[in-house]
């Protein structure tokens, strides 16, 4: 196992704000398990078995089994991990009793909004319905729905977004496929909780990064990381003035598990780090500054008319979460941008 990943797992599982014992002798279904954040949740649950001699079993729902076998190579002979290979938008059948469901399957990258908007909607709409139905049938202790900060829409203010702030999402814009369907997924959680007593909680992850980033992720921070890794100048397609709050994956993972176990049914919680808000331009310069020996620079290539298929610019100039509700549960993120991006880049270079 990559030593950066192992260090993150030790950091996560040593945090006492989460009552990890509640997962002992339990079975957890995680959809979209190949994704960066849900994969860390899989790793965390399996690491609990190693660290505390627990008996936690994970069912990882994935569409691409080859990718899953590569990502979870260290656990292929571990009977605590099984794979369910299917599209989450199709009916899910599981005869084994499930105690917790984490529904994270989603096309979260902007690269999909212009190339597969229907597929983007399907995971958020039908996938959420299917997993909520499963949670109801199995009388799950808790259900966690991965929503997004995109549900806030266009808000004309610069202060951090709290869970009750909502702006415009134009349903006639193709790019709205993600934010609009995430909103519907949230309402499904609320309705299942109201009508059937399903213990559904909602999380809205903001910009989360760490080991496991994909080169073709489509989000700007991934482009920055791989430019550094490949010793290439960072090319910005805008003036870099947009402000984003970046949260390292180990902090986000703790927040996610805390909400799953102790969040209030039917409520939403921001997942992120409001202390790490920075412009994209400043982030690019900071990353270059971490590796002066590479002698890289930031290059601007701005063409506002360039809207090729799949390249759909976010309308938000500022995206910062208000973290009061999550902090009230007992955890405040601690990983700085410097430490987080250093660990991220190192994870691709060291075993």
N, C-alpha and C positions, 0 to 999 in steps of 0.2 A: 504494500500500500504506500502511495506517495506520502512522504513524511509531513508535508504541509497539511494534507487531508487528515492524517492521524493526529496531528497537533490540534487541528480544529475540532475534531471529534472529542478529544480529551477535554478541551476547553468547554465544549457544549455539555458533555455528560457530567462534568464536575460542578456545573452550576446548580446550586441548591434551590433556586427559585422555582424550578420545575420538580414536581414529585414524580420522579422517574419510575418509582415502584408501581405506579398505577398501570404501567404497561406490562408488568411481569405476568406471564401466563395468559397474555392476550394476543389477539390476532388483528392486524391492521391492514386494510386495503388502501393502497396509494395509487391513484390514477396519474398518468403522465409521468411515471417514475423515472423515465430517461431525462427529464428536464433537470436543470441545474439545482433549483431549490428542492423539489420533491426528492431528487436523488440524495441530497444531503439528509433529508428526513429518513430515507431508507437506511443510509449508512449509520445514522445516529441510533436508530432502533436496534440494528444488528450489533453495533458496538456496545450497547448496554449488556448484551449477552456475554460479551468478552470481559467487560469491566466489572460487572456486578454478578456474573453468573446467573443472569435472568434467563427466562424462557419466553422470549418475544418472537412472534412469527409475523412475517411480512408477506403480503401478496402484492406484487408489483405489476400493475396493469400497464402494458406497453403496446405500441403498434409495431415497433421494430425490434424483434428478438435478437438479431445480431448485434445491434447497438447496445442492447441491454446486457448481453453476455460480455461485451467488451467493458462496459462501464462497471459492472459488478463482478468482474473476473475473480476477485478474491473470495467470492461467496458462492460460486457455482456448485460447490460440493456441500454447502451448508444447508441442512434441511429446514432451517429457519426462514429461508427465502424461496418463494415459488413465483413463477411468472404466469400471468394471465394475458395472453396475446390477442388483442382485439382493438377495435375502435370504440372509444367510450360512448360514442353516439349510437352504437348498436346496443340492443338489449343485453344486460349483464346477468349471467347466471352463476351463482356460487353456492354450492351445497354446504360448504364449511361455514360454521358460525363466525361472524365478523363482529368484533367489539368496537372498532373505530374505523371511520372512512375519512380519508383526506382526498378531496377531489381537486387535483391540480392540473389535469389534462387540459391544455389550451394552446392555441397558436398565439403566443404572447408577443412575438416579434413583429414590428411594423412591416417587415418584408413580406408577410403573408396577407396584409390587409388589401393590397392591390392585386395580388396574384391568386388568392383563394379566400375571398370574403365569405363565401357560403360555408366552406369548411371551418372557418374561424367561428362563425355563428353556431354551427352544429355542436361543437364541443361544449360551448357555453350554455346552450339551450337544452338540447337533447341529452348531452352528457350529464348535466346537472340533474335533470329529471330522472334519468336512469339511476344515478348514484343515490339520490334522495329516496327513491322508491326502495332501493336495496337497504338503505339505512333503516327505513321504517320496517321492512320485513324482518330484519335481523335484530331489531330493538337495540340499535347501537348506542353505546354510552355517549358518544359524541361524533359529530360530523363537521368537517372543516372545509369550507368552500374558498378556493382561491379566486378572489375578484381582482381588482386593480385600481390604482389611482386614476385611471382613465375615466372612471364613473363620475368623477367630479365635473367633467366637461370643461367648458371655457368659463373660468371665473375671473372677473375683472378686478383682481386685487393681488397684492404681493405677499400677504401674510400666509402662514402655513394653513393648509386645508384640514379642517376638522371633519369628523365623520358625518356632520349634518350640513355641510356646504355642497351645494349643487349648482352647476351652471348648464349652459346650453350644450346639447349633443344633437346635431342636425341629422335626423333619420334619413334624409335624402342624400347624404354624403356617403360614399363607399367606405371611407376610412372609419365611419362610425360603426362599422360591423363589430368591432371589438368592444368599444365602450358601451354601446347600446345593448349588446347581448350580455355583457357582464352585469349591467344593471338588471336585466331580466332574470339572470341567474340569482342575483341577490334577492329579488322579489320572490322567486321560487322558494328559496331557503326560508324566507319570512312566512310564506303561506303554508309550507309544510310544517313549520314549527307551530303555527297558529292552529291549523286544522287537524294535524295528526300528532302533535307533540314531539316531532322530530327534533333532536338536540343539535340544531344546525347553528354554527358560528360562521362569520364571514371575516376574511382578512383581505386587506387591500395593500399588497406589496408595492412599494415604490421602487426606485432604482437599486436593485440588489446585484452584487457582483461577487466573483470569487472563483476558485478552482472549478473547472467544468464549463467555463465559458466556451462557446463555439465560435470559430472564426467567421462563420456566416450568420452569426446571431442577428445582425441587422441593426443593433442599437449602437449608438456612437461610442459608448465606453468600451464595448468589445473591440471596435475598430481601433481605438487608442491603444489598448493592451497588445493587440497583435501587430500593430505598427512597431511598438517597442521590441517585441519578441523577434520580429523579422528585420530589425535594424533599418527601418524605413522612416523617412520623415512623416510626421502626422499631417494628414490632409483634412482640413475642415471644409465642409460644403456650405457653411454659414459663417456669420461673424463670430460665432461662439459665445454670444451674450446670454443665451438661455441658461437659466439657473436650475440645477438639479441637486437633490439630496441623495447621496450615495451611502448605502448600507452594506457592510461586509457580510458575507453569507453566514458566518457563525453567529453573529448577533441576530440576524433575521431568523435563523433556525430556532434559537431559544425563544424568540417572540412567538413564533408559529406554534410551538408545542405548548407554550403557556396559555395561549388563547384556546387551543384545542381542549385543554384540560380545565381551565378556570374562567374562560370567557362566558359571557351571558348569552343564553340561547336567543337567536334572532337578532343579535346585534353585530355591528361591523367594527373592525379595529384596523387602524393603519399599522403597517409594518415597514419600518424604515429607520432612519437616523437623521433627525432634524439638525443635529450638530455638524453634519458634514455637507452642508449646502455650499455649492461652488458653481461658478460659470464653467461651461464646457471649455472655453478658452483657457481659463486658469488651470483647470484640471490637466489639459494637454501640456501646458508649460511645466506644471509640477511633475508630471510623469517623465518628461524629458530631463528635468532636473535631477531625477533619481539616478540617472545613468549618463552622467556627463561624458564618460569615456566613449559613448556611442556617437557623440557629436551630431545629434539629430536636431531638427528644427520644425516649427509649425508652419505649414504652408496653407494658404487660403485659396480655394477654388470654388468661387461662388457663382452660381448660375440659377437665379430664381425661376427661370422659365423651364428648367430641367425637371420635369415631373414624369419621368419614365415609369412604366408599369411597375408597381411594387415599391416605388420611392415616394412615400407619402409623408410629408413633413408634419410633425406635431404642431398644432396651433397654440400650444402652451409655451409662454416665455418663462414662467416660473412654476416649478413643481416641487413643493416641499410639504411633507406631512406634519400635521399637528400630532404629537405623540402622547398627549396627556392620558388618553384612555388606556393605552398599552402600558405606559409607565405606572399608572394606577394599579395595574395587575402585579407590579413589583419588579419590573426589569427595565433598565435603561442601557442602550447600546454603549459600548466602550471602545470599539476598534476604530482608530483614526483612518483617514484617507491614506496617509503615508504607510501605515502598517498594512492596511487591507490590500492596497494595490501592489505593495512589495511582495506580500504573500501570494497574491494571485499570479503575478508574473513569475515568481520563483517556482510555483507549482508546475509550470510547464517545462521547467529546466532541470528539475531535480526529482529523483525517485526516493 
